[in-house]
Amino acid sequence: MAHDAPVDVHADARHRLSALAPPSADGTAPAHLVARDAALLGRLLAAAARDPRDDGEPAADVTVDDVGAALSLFEELRHQLDRLESQVVMEARRRGMDWRQIAGHQGLNSSQAASQRHQRLTTRLEEIRQGVR
């Protein structure tokens, strides 16, 4: 039996959102920073995968320093994603969405799980802001 390619159930939402607003002109909006860093990681992985040698050796044009630089991006990416998620949840609440609706969109099973997740994000972001983390 042939397997079809997985269906991206969120493709329509991504398409609608992409038309809402242009990226920030100065490139400092959190979403722009996440996109930039994710693109850098994608380029690193693509460069590592395109080595024409098939001897199991890593690609010569990707250095250990390149891989180290990529690894250093993850903590900032997590922080930026947490900020974005928190902002989107706050916007959802401002627009009248209840926690059950938010949970459904986040793939969570209950309104309590969505509320607790948002509280954990908020706490973590505040700890980072205060230098506790």
N, C-alpha and C positions, 0 to 999 in steps of 0.2 A: 504494500500500500504506500503510495507516495504521500509525503508530508508536505503540506502547504507551508509557506513562510508564515511566521507568527504575525498576527494582526495587531497593529498598534492602535489600541482602543482610544488613545489620547491624541491621535494625529490631528483630528478636527480641532480640538481645543488648542493645540500648539499653533495650528494655522491661523485661527482667529486671533490668538494673543499676539502673534508676530505682526499683525496689521495694526495693533492698537497705538503704538508709539515708537518713534525711532529711538535708537540707543542714545545714551547721553553723549553730548558733543565732546566732553572732556574725558570720557571713558572711565569715570570713577564711580558710576552707579554700581551697587552690589551685583546686580544681575550681569552687568557688562564685565566685571572683574571675574565672576565665575565662568562666563563664556570664554573669556580670554585664557584663563588658566586651564580650563578643560581642553581648549584647542591646543594649547602647548603640550599637554599630556598626550593627546591624540596624535600629534605630529611626532612625538618621541616614539610612541609605540609603532606608528607606521614606518618610521625610519628603521627601527630595530627589526621589523618584520620583512623589509624589502631586500635584505642581504641576499645576493644571488648565489652565494656559496651555500651548499646544502650539507655542510660538514658538522653542523651542530654548534659551531662557534658563533659568538655574538657578532652583530654587525660592527664593522670597523669604524663607521662614522658616528656611532653612538658611544660616548665615553662613559666611564664610571662617574665622572663629574656631572655629565648630563643626567644620568639616572638619579644621582644624589639630589640634583636641583629639582627634578620631577617629584621625588619623595618629599621634598621640603614644601611643596605646594599644597599638600593634602590638609594640613591643619588649618591653613587660611581658607581653603575651599570649604571645609566643614563649618568654619565660623561664618563665612558669607552665606552659605546655604541655610544655616540656622537663622540668621537675620532675615533672609528672604522668606523662609517658611513662617516665621513669627509675624512678619508684616502682612503676609497674605492671609493668615488666619485672622489677624485683627481686622483686615478689610472685610473678610467674610462675615465676621460678627457685626461690623458697622452696617453691612448691607442686609442684616436680618437673618443670616443663616444660623440655624441652631447647631449644637454640638453633634447631633446625630448626622445631620447633613455633611458637616465637615468631616466627621469620621468616615463616612461613606466614600468621600472623594480622596481621603488619605489611605484608604484600604484598611482601615481599622474596624474593629467589630462593635465598638460601643461609643456612645457619647462621652462616657467617663474616660475611656482610653484617649480620645482626642483632646479632652480638656487637660488631662494629666500630661500628655505629650507637650502641649503648649506651655504648661506651667514649668516643665523641666527645661524647655528651650529658653523661656524667659529667665529662669534662675541662672542657667549656664551663661547666657549673654550678659547678665548683670554681673556675675562673678568675673567674667573676662574684662568687662568695662572697668571694674574696680581693681583689677590686677590680682585677684585671688587665684585665678587659674592661669 
